[in-house]
Amino acid sequence: MARPTRFPLELPVSYRNVSGGEWRAGTTLEVSTSGVVLRMTPDFSDSPRALILVITLPFADGCLVGRGHITRSVAGRAESGTAEFAVAIGEFQIVHRPAVTAATDVLLQPEARV
C-alpha cells in the first residue's frame, strides 16, 4: 500500500495528553491524510503517546480537532529546545473555533478510541 502524500504545511497546533495535563503549543511541519509531523517540546515524548490535537486552519475560522498517537521521533533541534514527532490521527473533525472546547471534551471521553 502506498504511503499517503505529505504536504509541507506549517500551522499552529495545541496539544495535550489524553489523560490530562497542560495544553502546549507546537507547529505542524507536514500533513497527510493519515497524520502530521509536529515540532513540539521534547519532554512530551516521555508521556503516554496518546494525545489530543487542535490544529488552527488558515481559513474560515476553523480548527481540526483530533485524537492521535505519537508513532515515532523524526528529529530534534537542540538549539531550539524542540523535537519532531510523527503523529497518526485516528479520528478528527473540523469545527469552528468557538466549538473547539466541546469537540475536545468529546475526544477526552473514555469511550473515544484512536
C-alpha positions as semicolon CSV with decimal commas, in nm:
position;residue;x (nm);y (nm);z (nm)
1;M;0,000;0,000;0,000
2;A;0,134;0,344;-0,092
3;R;0,222;0,592;0,179
4;P;-0,009;0,899;0,182
5;T;0,135;1,209;0,015
6;R;0,285;1,452;0,264
7;F;0,243;1,824;0,221
8;P;0,473;2,079;0,386
9;L;0,241;2,299;0,587
10;E;0,330;2,498;0,898
11;L;0,024;2,560;1,114
12;P;-0,012;2,639;1,483
13;V;-0,118;2,341;1,693
14;S;-0,217;2,297;2,056
15;Y;-0,178;1,950;2,205
16;R;-0,210;1,769;2,535
17;N;-0,201;1,422;2,677
18;V;-0,541;1,248;2,667
19;S;-0,511;1,170;3,037
20;G;-0,478;1,536;3,130
21;G;-0,215;1,798;3,177
22;E;-0,146;2,136;3,028
23;W;-0,210;2,239;2,671
24;R;0,117;2,302;2,488
25;A;0,192;2,489;2,167
26;G;0,364;2,343;1,863
27;T;0,372;2,365;1,485
28;T;0,283;2,122;1,210
29;L;0,563;2,067;0,960
30;E;0,393;1,821;0,726
31;V;0,037;1,694;0,691
32;S;-0,111;1,394;0,513
33;T;-0,442;1,209;0,512
34;S;-0,321;0,985;0,795
35;G;-0,140;1,224;1,027
36;V;0,108;1,504;1,082
37;V;0,469;1,571;1,168
38;L;0,480;1,810;1,464
39;R;0,750;2,026;1,614
40;M;0,683;2,007;1,986
41;T;0,857;2,009;2,324
42;P;1,080;1,703;2,362
43;D;0,970;1,631;2,721
44;F;0,622;1,547;2,592
45;S;0,760;1,229;2,433
46;D;0,820;1,087;2,783
47;S;0,445;1,097;2,845
48;P;0,195;0,837;2,726
49;R;0,179;0,851;2,348
50;A;-0,193;0,933;2,306
51;L;-0,280;1,299;2,260
52;I;-0,549;1,547;2,162
53;L;-0,460;1,794;1,886
54;V;-0,615;2,125;1,785
55;I;-0,468;2,248;1,456
56;T;-0,566;2,602;1,360
57;L;-0,666;2,612;0,994
58;P;-0,583;2,916;0,780
59;F;-0,937;2,962;0,655
60;A;-1,295;3,010;0,769
61;D;-1,224;3,039;1,142
62;G;-1,181;2,661;1,164
63;C;-0,976;2,406;1,353
64;L;-0,904;2,039;1,302
65;V;-0,965;1,868;1,636
66;G;-0,837;1,514;1,661
67;R;-0,717;1,230;1,875
68;G;-0,397;1,054;1,777
69;H;-0,080;0,892;1,897
70;I;0,291;0,951;1,852
71;T;0,428;0,685;1,620
72;R;0,794;0,784;1,609
73;S;1,052;1,053;1,668
74;V;1,157;1,223;1,343
75;A;1,432;1,461;1,452
76;G;1,537;1,701;1,722
77;R;1,654;2,059;1,732
78;A;1,867;2,101;2,041
79;E;1,929;2,470;1,969
80;S;1,558;2,549;1,977
81;G;1,464;2,301;2,252
82;T;1,214;2,124;2,028
83;A;1,176;1,780;1,874
84;E;0,981;1,650;1,577
85;F;0,739;1,361;1,603
86;A;0,515;1,176;1,360
87;V;0,159;1,158;1,490
88;A;-0,107;0,928;1,343
89;I;-0,451;1,084;1,375
90;G;-0,716;0,818;1,426
91;E;-1,023;1,036;1,444
92;F;-1,083;1,403;1,379
93;Q;-1,339;1,665;1,293
94;I;-1,321;2,017;1,156
95;V;-1,504;2,268;1,371
96;H;-1,541;2,643;1,406
97;R;-1,315;2,785;1,676
98;P;-1,600;2,852;1,923
99;A;-1,680;2,476;1,918
100;V;-1,325;2,356;1,996
101;T;-1,382;2,306;2,370
102;A;-1,687;2,087;2,313
103;A;-1,506;1,885;2,045
104;T;-1,204;1,819;2,268
105;D;-1,431;1,723;2,558
106;V;-1,588;1,453;2,340
107;L;-1,245;1,317;2,243
108;L;-1,142;1,300;2,608
109;Q;-1,429;1,067;2,696
110;P;-1,313;0,714;2,793
111;E;-1,511;0,550;2,513
112;A;-1,335;0,760;2,245
113;R;-1,083;0,540;2,065
114;V;-0,795;0,611;1,827
